[in-house]
Structure formats: C-alpha cells, structure tokens
Amino acid sequence: MQKIVPFKGDGKYFLTHFIDADLDAAEVAAIVITTPDSSVRCHATFSVNATAAVKVQLFENPTLTGVGTALVELNTDRNSAAVTTVVSTHTPTVGSNGTALSEGFIGPSSGVGMATGPIGPGEFVLKQNEQYLLLVTSQTDNTQVSLSAEWFE
C-alpha cells in the first residue's frame, strides 16, 4: 500500500480491512467507506491483496439498497482515544456502482503467491457526506482477497 503522510501527533490516522477467504470466478468482495456530513476532510488510500487475478474498482456515490455489515475502524495511534468520523462496512447490497474513480487488474499470473496493488493515484481527498465503494471481482475460483482502506482526518 502506498502510505499517506498523516498529520503528526494528532491521533487521527485510521484503517479498516476485510478478508474473503474463498471467492469463486465472478464473485465479488466489497467495502464501503462513508464520509461524514461535516467539515472534516478525509485523505484516503485503498489497496487490495489477492492470491489470483482480480478486477479492482473504486466508485464514488454508489446506489446502495443495503450498506452491509459494520467493520472495525482502528486508530493507528494506539495511545489515542480519538475515534473516526468515517463509517466502514463490508458486503453491501449494490443497486448501481456510481462514478468510477479507478479500475484495473491485479494478481499473480501463475496462481502462486500473493499480489498487492494500490488503487488509483495513491491518495484521494474524499468528498464530505459521500459513499465510496471498493469492489473486487475474482477472475478465477478459490481466490483469497483482502481489501483495505487507510485515512487521516
């Protein structure tokens, strides 16, 4: 993952992740990041790890009929009690994907090992009061994937 440089010493650098241990061909894994309706600006990076080829897409403003299951957002400053204003979930019900911000393929061509890829240009400055959908589609059976987001506020 490409690292972003957080504000120093304020305890507001967070991460979340989701693992799916067995995606079959054409199956998807997804996380949703929802930014707050406030003046808080979220600077974020997204990444995916996969044991086989996957298509990776990042969308803004998806239409969701269900936001999915809550994920844990961790403050990386383990001495700080600060909590994030961002909400993260996995396995949403998607009506439409929204506006594509980034897409591509990652994964080892040999089917052996693990491939990692950052999503997009590195850092995104996310809109306030918006949802972002990180969608991973497996290209083969028995693919293990991990989806991650890191951000500072």
Order of alpha helices (4+ residues) and beta strands (2+ residues): beta-beta-beta-beta-beta-beta-beta-beta-beta-beta-beta-beta-beta-beta
